[in-house]
Amino acid sequence: MPARELDVVWSRPAAERVGTPLLVLLHGYGSSPENILAATHGLPPEFTLAAPRGPLDVGGDRGWFLLDYFLANDFAEVMATTTAVQAWVNTVRGSHASVSLVGFSQGMALASTLLRLKPEAYAATVGLSGFVLESEILSLTESLPERPAFFWGRDAEDPVINPDAVAYSAEWLDEHVQLTARTYPGMGHRIGRPELADVEVFLRHYVLNARHSEGDHR
């Protein structure tokens, strides 16, 4: 899946994107770019939103890589997809003030893998109702010299994400990132309005305000 073949749905036309901070939205398994764009409506308008379409056909919808109930995966498939998304990000990065990631469900697994492979490439990362991949290979190769900003939102009673995956995600995030963790009782496996309000505050603090502060010190 070469970067040039990645299908991406944008929130605004090309002429209006230059210089804006970019949010890359990574949809869940069995979903679509259109769904995650609709679900995240209300994020700060300063951002340009870009939602790539997963390469895997899931009954007419899309996914990023195959999973079983225990969220086991084919690492080669994960890496092929991650590499393709990173290559696409590299083609658009120069037009934007910064790049941040928002991943829902399986999209959080992809977002956190992108972060693990190239932490300096992303201003902030948001994971919603998802998980971090348990991978010995990634653990051996990842290097996060500074703790990147990461928001993790979920319902503690989410019936979709395997408890072992939640436990590993909590352990990995506590060890490697500057974590903002929130739970939303009764939300289920979706993106809720209160959660989105917290994501907005997080992005304004770690991306928009940080950008303005850097400009003040130049």
C-alpha positions as CSV (number, residue, x, y, z in Angstrom):
1,M,0.0,0.0,0.0
2,P,2.2,2.9,-1.2
3,A,1.6,6.3,0.4
4,R,0.3,7.7,-2.9
5,E,-2.5,5.1,-2.9
6,L,-3.7,5.9,0.6
7,D,-7.3,7.2,0.3
8,V,-7.7,10.2,2.7
9,V,-10.8,12.2,3.5
10,W,-10.1,15.8,4.5
11,S,-12.1,18.3,6.5
12,R,-11.2,21.3,4.3
13,P,-9.9,21.9,0.7
14,A,-6.2,21.9,-0.1
15,A,-6.0,25.7,-0.4
16,E,-7.1,26.2,3.2
17,R,-4.8,23.6,4.8
18,V,-1.4,25.3,4.5
19,G,0.1,26.3,7.9
20,T,-2.6,24.7,10.0
21,P,-1.9,22.0,12.6
22,L,-2.9,18.6,11.3
23,L,-4.9,16.0,13.1
24,V,-4.7,12.5,11.6
25,L,-7.8,10.5,12.5
26,L,-7.5,6.7,12.5
27,H,-10.8,4.9,12.5
28,G,-11.6,1.7,14.2
29,Y,-12.0,-1.9,12.8
30,G,-15.1,-2.2,10.6
31,S,-15.5,1.5,10.3
32,S,-14.5,4.3,7.9
33,P,-13.0,7.8,7.6
34,E,-16.4,9.3,7.2
35,N,-17.5,7.7,10.6
36,I,-14.6,9.0,12.6
37,L,-14.9,12.5,11.0
38,A,-18.5,12.6,12.1
39,A,-17.8,11.3,15.6
40,T,-15.1,13.9,16.2
41,H,-17.1,16.9,15.0
42,G,-16.4,19.7,17.5
43,L,-12.7,19.4,17.8
44,P,-10.9,22.8,17.7
45,P,-11.5,24.5,14.3
46,E,-7.8,25.6,14.1
47,F,-7.0,22.0,13.1
48,T,-7.2,20.4,9.7
49,L,-8.6,16.9,10.0
50,A,-7.4,14.1,7.7
51,A,-8.8,10.6,7.9
52,P,-7.0,7.8,6.0
53,R,-9.0,4.8,4.9
54,G,-7.8,1.4,6.3
55,P,-6.6,-1.0,3.6
56,L,-8.4,-4.1,5.0
57,D,-11.9,-4.9,3.7
58,V,-14.2,-5.7,6.6
59,G,-17.5,-6.6,5.1
60,G,-17.7,-3.4,3.1
61,D,-16.1,-1.2,5.8
62,R,-12.4,-1.0,6.6
63,G,-9.8,-2.0,9.1
64,W,-6.0,-1.6,9.5
65,F,-5.0,-5.2,10.1
66,L,-6.6,-8.5,11.1
67,L,-7.4,-9.1,14.8
68,D,-8.9,-12.0,16.8
69,Y,-10.9,-11.7,20.0
70,F,-7.7,-11.5,22.1
71,L,-6.5,-8.7,19.8
72,A,-3.6,-10.8,18.6
73,N,-2.2,-9.7,15.2
74,D,0.3,-10.4,12.4
75,F,3.2,-8.2,13.2
76,A,4.3,-8.0,9.6
77,E,0.9,-6.8,8.6
78,V,0.9,-4.2,11.4
79,M,4.3,-2.9,10.2
80,A,3.3,-2.8,6.5
81,T,0.2,-0.6,7.4
82,T,2.1,1.5,9.9
83,T,4.9,2.2,7.4
84,A,2.4,3.1,4.7
85,V,0.6,5.6,7.0
86,Q,3.9,7.1,8.1
87,A,5.0,7.5,4.5
88,W,1.8,9.4,3.7
89,V,2.3,11.6,6.8
90,N,5.8,12.4,5.5
91,T,4.3,13.6,2.2
92,V,1.9,16.2,3.9
93,R,3.9,17.2,6.9
94,G,5.6,20.1,5.3
95,S,2.3,21.9,4.7
96,H,1.3,21.9,8.4
97,A,2.5,23.6,11.6
98,S,2.4,20.2,13.4
99,V,1.0,16.7,13.2
100,S,-1.0,15.0,15.9
101,L,-2.8,11.6,16.0
102,V,-6.3,10.6,17.1
103,G,-7.1,6.9,17.0
104,F,-10.3,5.1,18.0
105,S,-10.4,1.4,19.0
106,Q,-8.0,-0.3,16.5
107,G,-7.0,3.1,15.4
108,M,-5.5,3.7,18.8
109,A,-3.3,0.6,18.3
110,L,-2.1,2.1,15.0
111,A,-1.6,5.6,16.5
112,S,0.5,4.3,19.4
113,T,2.5,2.2,17.0
114,L,3.3,5.2,14.9
115,L,4.3,7.1,18.0
116,R,6.5,4.2,19.2
117,L,8.4,4.1,15.9
118,K,8.8,7.9,15.5
119,P,7.9,9.8,18.7
120,E,9.5,13.1,17.6
121,A,7.1,13.2,14.6
122,Y,3.9,13.9,16.6
123,A,3.0,16.9,18.8
124,A,0.4,14.9,20.7
125,T,-1.5,11.6,20.5
126,V,-5.1,10.8,21.5
127,G,-6.3,7.2,22.0
128,L,-10.0,6.6,22.4
129,S,-11.6,3.3,23.5
130,G,-8.6,1.4,22.2
131,F,-5.4,-0.3,23.2
132,V,-1.6,-0.4,22.7
133,L,-0.2,-3.4,20.8
134,E,1.8,-5.9,23.0
135,S,4.9,-6.6,20.9
136,E,8.3,-7.8,22.0
137,I,9.8,-6.5,18.8
138,L,8.4,-3.0,19.3
139,S,9.5,-3.0,22.9
140,L,13.1,-3.8,21.9
141,T,13.3,-1.1,19.2
142,E,11.2,1.7,20.6
143,S,12.9,4.8,21.9
144,L,11.0,7.6,23.6
145,P,13.7,9.7,25.2
146,E,11.1,12.3,26.3
147,R,7.6,11.4,27.4
148,P,5.2,12.5,24.6
149,A,1.8,13.9,25.5
150,F,-0.9,11.2,25.3
151,F,-4.6,11.3,26.1
152,W,-6.4,8.0,26.8
153,G,-10.1,8.0,27.1
154,R,-12.4,5.0,27.6
155,D,-15.3,3.4,29.5
156,A,-13.9,1.1,32.1
157,E,-16.7,-1.3,31.3
158,D,-16.1,-1.2,27.5
159,P,-17.2,-4.7,26.3
160,V,-15.1,-4.7,23.1
161,I,-11.5,-4.3,24.3
162,N,-10.1,-7.4,25.9
163,P,-9.1,-6.8,29.6
164,D,-5.6,-8.1,29.0
165,A,-5.1,-5.5,26.3
166,V,-6.4,-2.8,28.6
167,A,-4.0,-3.9,31.4
168,Y,-1.0,-3.9,29.0
169,S,-2.0,-0.5,27.6
170,A,-2.2,1.0,31.1
171,E,1.2,-0.4,31.9
172,W,2.9,0.8,28.7
173,L,1.4,4.2,28.8
174,D,2.3,4.8,32.5
175,E,5.9,3.9,31.7
176,H,6.4,5.7,28.4
177,V,4.2,8.8,28.0
178,Q,3.0,12.0,29.7
179,L,-0.4,10.5,30.3
180,T,-3.8,12.2,30.6
181,A,-6.2,9.3,31.4
182,R,-10.0,9.7,31.7
183,T,-12.8,7.2,32.1
184,Y,-16.5,7.8,31.1
185,P,-19.0,5.5,32.8
186,G,-21.8,4.3,30.5
187,M,-20.1,5.6,27.3
188,G,-19.6,2.1,25.9
189,H,-17.4,1.5,22.9
190,R,-17.8,4.9,21.2
191,I,-16.7,8.5,21.3
192,G,-18.8,10.5,23.7
193,R,-19.4,14.2,23.9
194,P,-17.9,14.7,27.4
195,E,-14.8,12.8,26.2
196,L,-14.5,14.9,23.1
197,A,-14.6,18.1,25.3
198,D,-11.7,16.7,27.3
199,V,-9.8,15.9,24.1
200,E,-10.3,19.5,23.0
201,V,-8.8,20.9,26.2
202,F,-5.9,18.4,25.8
203,L,-5.2,19.4,22.2
204,R,-5.4,23.1,23.0
205,H,-2.9,22.8,25.9
206,Y,-0.4,20.5,24.2
207,V,-0.6,21.6,20.6
208,L,-2.2,25.0,20.1
209,N,-1.0,26.8,23.3
210,A,2.4,25.1,23.1
211,R,2.7,26.4,19.5
212,H,1.9,30.0,20.6
213,S,4.3,29.8,23.5
214,E,7.1,28.7,21.2
215,G,6.3,31.7,18.9
216,D,6.5,34.1,21.9
217,H,10.0,33.0,22.7
218,R,11.4,33.4,19.2
